[in-house]
């Protein structure tokens, strides 16, 4: 069992869905970003998801784009990722996964990236813009190092695509709640529930839902049917507007939505 799987299982054993919290690396600066990730860990997040800034984001909404642009303007470089992850993992047992577009990994070198992430204490990668059939080099590197490889499933995915994503993923499957970019939404797309049901029927061991989740009520709704909820924009906004104190308060509030009768009863 990987560290990510163990963290999700630990949350379930405690009667709650897992809470995965996202922050971009280097926002508002590298050191504050490290403290922000640790703030997540201290206030109820089960898995920390870090996003390296990228110059041409595909699925990031305005709040996250602005944050990553600030990090890039501050001089972020790929090598900073491993320094940041090492600092965080030296101070918390909460596993850290990296959500990265594929081009930076390719440019850095897939095996080198995997080795350096492992050495820094990282737990795996979420790769939103590469499909399993195109990820042979990463699948080999992650198998060799034991890092989790987390692919995405969308409401539009065919059954054949779901089979491939489920069989190729470890840790969990990142379940896209609705089509479009990241950001807070007033109501989550019911397609997420249908998608999780489809994946369960096809043997998915763990499915966590992300995109558009922004309050405890939405988290509570998600963990009725999924293994965990992924929150990004609401946390980035809290850090931007309220600093570490505001982030801690928002994180605690969101964590209040994770208790679920589904896990308390062992379902």
C-alpha positions in Angstrom: 0.0 0.0 0.0 1.4 3.4 -1.0 1.6 6.4 1.3 -1.3 8.0 -0.5 -3.4 4.8 -0.3 -2.6 4.6 3.4 -3.6 8.2 4.0 -7.0 7.6 2.3 -7.5 4.4 4.2 -6.6 6.1 7.5 -9.3 8.8 6.8 -11.8 6.1 6.0 -11.0 4.2 9.2 -11.7 7.4 11.1 -15.1 7.7 9.5 -14.4 10.3 6.9 -13.6 10.9 3.3 -10.1 12.0 2.5 -9.4 15.7 2.0 -6.8 16.5 -0.6 -5.7 20.1 -0.7 -3.9 21.8 -3.6 -1.6 24.8 -3.6 0.7 26.1 -6.3 4.4 26.0 -5.5 6.1 29.4 -4.8 3.0 31.3 -4.0 3.1 33.9 -2.7 6.8 33.1 -2.4 8.8 29.8 -1.9 9.1 30.0 1.9 5.5 31.1 2.5 4.3 28.4 0.2 6.2 25.8 2.2 4.5 27.1 5.4 1.2 27.1 3.6 1.5 23.4 2.7 2.3 22.7 6.3 -0.7 24.7 7.4 -2.9 22.4 5.3 -1.3 19.4 7.0 -1.9 20.8 10.5 -5.6 21.7 9.8 -7.1 18.5 8.4 -5.7 17.8 4.9 -4.9 14.1 4.4 -2.9 14.5 1.1 -1.1 17.6 0.0 -1.2 18.3 -3.7 1.4 20.8 -5.1 1.3 22.4 -8.5 4.5 23.6 -10.1 3.9 26.9 -11.9 3.5 26.5 -15.7 3.6 29.1 -18.4 0.7 27.7 -20.4 -1.8 26.0 -18.1 -4.6 24.0 -19.7 -7.0 23.4 -16.9 -6.3 26.1 -14.3 -8.9 28.8 -13.5 -8.2 32.5 -13.0 -7.3 32.3 -9.3 -4.7 29.6 -9.7 -3.4 31.1 -13.0 -2.8 34.4 -11.2 -1.0 32.6 -8.3 1.2 30.6 -10.6 2.1 33.7 -12.7 3.2 35.4 -9.5 5.4 32.4 -8.7 6.9 32.5 -12.1 7.5 36.2 -11.9 9.3 35.5 -8.6 11.8 33.3 -10.5 10.4 29.8 -9.8 12.5 27.0 -11.5 11.8 23.3 -11.8 14.7 22.5 -9.4 12.8 24.5 -6.7 10.1 21.8 -6.7 12.4 19.2 -5.1 13.7 21.7 -2.5 10.1 22.6 -1.5 8.9 19.0 -1.3 11.9 18.0 0.7 11.3 20.8 3.2 7.6 19.9 3.6 8.1 16.2 3.9 10.9 16.7 6.5 8.3 18.4 8.7 5.1 16.4 8.2 4.0 12.8 7.5 1.2 13.9 5.3 2.0 12.6 1.8 2.8 15.1 -1.0 1.8 14.5 -4.6 2.7 16.8 -7.4 0.2 17.8 -10.1 2.2 18.7 -13.1 1.8 19.2 -16.8 3.9 16.7 -18.7 6.3 19.0 -20.6 8.4 20.0 -17.5 8.8 16.3 -16.6 9.9 15.5 -20.2 12.4 18.4 -20.3 13.8 17.5 -16.9 14.1 13.8 -17.8 11.5 11.3 -16.7 13.8 9.0 -14.8 15.7 11.9 -13.2 12.4 13.6 -12.2 11.2 10.4 -10.6 14.4 9.8 -8.8 14.7 13.4 -7.5 11.0 13.4 -6.4 11.5 10.2 -4.5 14.7 11.5 -2.9 12.8 14.6 -1.8 10.1 12.5 -0.1 7.4 13.0 -2.7 4.7 10.3 -3.1 3.7 10.6 -6.7 2.4 12.6 -9.7 -0.9 13.7 -11.0 -0.6 14.1 -14.7 -3.6 16.0 -16.2 -2.4 16.3 -19.8 -0.9 12.8 -20.6 -2.9 9.7 -21.1 -1.8 6.2 -20.0 -1.1 5.0 -23.5 1.4 7.9 -24.0 3.0 7.5 -20.6 5.0 4.4 -20.9 8.2 6.0 -19.8 6.5 7.4 -16.7 4.7 4.2 -15.9 8.1 2.4 -16.0 9.8 5.0 -13.8 7.0 5.1 -11.3 6.9 1.3 -11.1 10.7 1.3 -10.5 10.6 4.0 -7.8 7.2 3.1 -6.1 5.8 6.6 -6.8 2.1 6.8 -7.4 0.8 7.7 -10.9 -2.6 9.3 -10.8 -4.4 9.7 -14.1 -7.6 11.6 -14.7 -11.1 10.3 -15.6 -13.7 12.6 -17.0 -17.5 12.4 -17.4 -16.9 12.0 -21.2 -14.6 9.0 -20.8 -15.7 5.9 -22.6 -15.8 2.6 -20.7 -12.6 1.5 -22.6 -10.9 4.7 -21.4 -12.0 4.1 -17.9 -10.6 0.6 -17.9 -7.2 1.9 -19.1 -7.1 4.8 -16.5 -8.2 2.5 -13.6 -5.6 -0.2 -14.5 -2.8 2.3 -15.0 -3.4 4.5 -11.9 -2.1 3.9 -8.4 -3.0 5.9 -5.2 -6.4 7.0 -6.6 -8.1 8.0 -9.8 -8.5 11.8 -10.1 -12.2 12.1 -11.0 -13.1 15.3 -12.8 -16.4 16.6 -11.4 -17.4 18.6 -14.5 -15.9 19.6 -17.9 -14.0 22.8 -17.9 -11.3 24.6 -15.9 -10.7 24.7 -12.2 -12.6 27.2 -10.0 -15.4 27.4 -7.5 -18.9 26.5 -8.7 -22.2 27.1 -7.0 -23.3 23.5 -7.7 -21.3 20.5 -8.6 -22.2 18.5 -11.8 -24.1 15.4 -10.9 -22.1 13.7 -13.7 -19.3 13.2 -11.0 -21.5 10.8 -9.1 -22.4 8.9 -12.2 -18.7 8.8 -13.2 -17.7 7.4 -9.8 -20.5 4.8 -10.0 -19.2 3.7 -13.5 -15.6 3.4 -12.2 -16.8 1.4 -9.1 -18.5 -1.0 -11.5 -15.3 -1.4 -13.4 -13.2 -2.1 -10.4 -11.7 1.2 -9.3 -10.4 0.9 -5.8 -10.2 4.6 -5.0 -11.7 7.6 -6.7 -11.3 11.2 -5.5 -13.3 14.1 -7.0 -11.9 17.4 -7.9 -12.7 20.7 -9.8 -15.3 23.1 -8.4 -15.4 21.9 -4.8 -15.3 25.0 -2.6 -17.2 24.6 0.7 -17.9 22.0 3.4 -21.3 21.2 2.1 -19.9 20.2 -1.3 -17.3 18.1 0.3 -19.9 16.3 2.4 -21.9 15.6 -0.8 -18.9 14.3 -2.6 -17.7 11.9 0.1 -21.2 10.3 0.2 -20.1 8.5 -3.0 -16.4 9.1 -3.5 -13.3 8.2 -1.5 -12.2 11.8 -1.1 -12.6 15.4 -2.2 -9.9 17.6 -3.8 -10.0 21.4 -3.2 -7.7 24.0 -4.8 -9.2 27.4 -5.7 -10.8 28.0 -2.4 -7.5 27.3 -0.6 -5.5 29.5 -2.9 -8.0 32.3 -2.5 -7.8 31.9 1.3 -4.0 32.1 1.2 -4.1 35.1 -1.1 -6.7 37.1 0.8 -6.0 36.0 4.4 -2.4 34.7 4.6 -1.5 31.7 6.6 -4.1 32.4 9.3 -6.9 32.7 6.7 -5.7 29.5 5.0 -5.8 27.6 8.4 -9.3 28.8 9.1 -10.6 27.8 5.6 -8.8 24.5 5.8 -10.4 23.6 9.1 -13.8 24.7 7.8 -13.5 22.5 4.7 -12.3 19.5 6.8 -15.6 19.8 8.7 -17.3 18.4 5.6 -15.4 15.1 5.5 -17.2 13.0 8.2 -19.5 10.5 6.4 -21.8 7.8 7.5 -20.6 5.9 4.5 -17.2 5.3 6.1 -18.4 5.2 9.7 -20.5 2.2 8.8 -17.7 0.6 6.7 -19.6 1.0 3.4 
